[in-house]
Amino acid sequence: MKTEITRDVVSDLWPLYRAGEASRDSKALVDEFLAEDSDFASTLHKSGDLQDAMPPFRLSPEAERRLLDDARGRARNKLMVIGVGIGLAAIIILTALGGALLLGLRSFGQG
């Protein structure tokens, strides 16, 4: 069974190809396809040129620290809520078991 290689497939492989991370087979597939479709090859190369023209997005160390601290705070709050929920569930279960035990002892004493 031979699968047809389409522009969509090549578009999916393109980021790996450009980064040099594509396997040898994928690279050969892209090269072969682009050799046969020069219009699409031109389009892909132009899209890469646009990406290269954009400056890389970098956060300052202070901004990274604030984001990390915020994420840690959110994680801490979630753990606290989960802990309170587990604690309340344990109290409810123990209360229910204690009530059932008291009822059982009362009925045992009456019998």
KAKAVEN-V34844 format. One record per backbone hydrogen bond with DSSP energy under -1.0 kcal/mol. CO is the residue of the C=O (numbers start at 1). NH is the residue of the N-H. E is the energy in kcal/mol with one decimal. If there is no record, write none. Layout:
# KAKAVEN-V34844
co | nh | e
CO | NH | E
CO | NH | E
This chain:
# KAKAVEN-V34844
co | nh | e
6 | 10 | -2.1
7 | 11 | -2.8
8 | 12 | -2.1
9 | 13 | -1.8
10 | 14 | -1.6
13 | 17 | -2.5
14 | 18 | -3.1
15 | 19 | -1.9
16 | 21 | -2.6
16 | 22 | -1.1
17 | 20 | -1.0
23 | 27 | -2.8
24 | 28 | -2.3
25 | 29 | -2.3
26 | 30 | -2.6
27 | 31 | -2.7
28 | 32 | -2.6
29 | 33 | -2.5
30 | 34 | -2.9
31 | 35 | -1.8
32 | 36 | -1.1
33 | 37 | -1.3
37 | 41 | -2.2
38 | 42 | -2.3
39 | 43 | -2.1
40 | 44 | -2.7
41 | 45 | -2.4
42 | 46 | -2.3
43 | 47 | -2.2
44 | 48 | -1.8
45 | 49 | -1.8
46 | 50 | -2.1
47 | 51 | -1.8
48 | 52 | -2.3
49 | 53 | -1.4
60 | 64 | -2.5
61 | 65 | -2.2
62 | 66 | -2.4
63 | 67 | -2.4
64 | 68 | -2.5
65 | 69 | -2.8
66 | 70 | -2.4
67 | 71 | -2.4
68 | 72 | -2.5
69 | 73 | -2.4
70 | 74 | -2.4
71 | 75 | -2.3
72 | 76 | -2.6
73 | 77 | -2.4
74 | 78 | -2.3
75 | 79 | -2.4
76 | 80 | -2.1
77 | 81 | -2.3
78 | 82 | -2.5
79 | 83 | -2.6
80 | 84 | -2.5
81 | 85 | -2.4
82 | 86 | -2.4
83 | 87 | -2.5
84 | 88 | -2.7
85 | 89 | -2.2
86 | 90 | -2.3
87 | 91 | -2.2
88 | 92 | -2.5
89 | 93 | -2.5
90 | 94 | -2.7
91 | 95 | -2.5
92 | 96 | -2.4
93 | 97 | -2.8
94 | 98 | -2.6
95 | 99 | -2.5
96 | 100 | -2.3
97 | 101 | -2.4
98 | 102 | -2.4
99 | 103 | -2.4
100 | 104 | -2.3
101 | 105 | -2.4
102 | 106 | -2.4
103 | 107 | -2.3
104 | 108 | -1.8
105 | 109 | -2.3
106 | 110 | -1.4
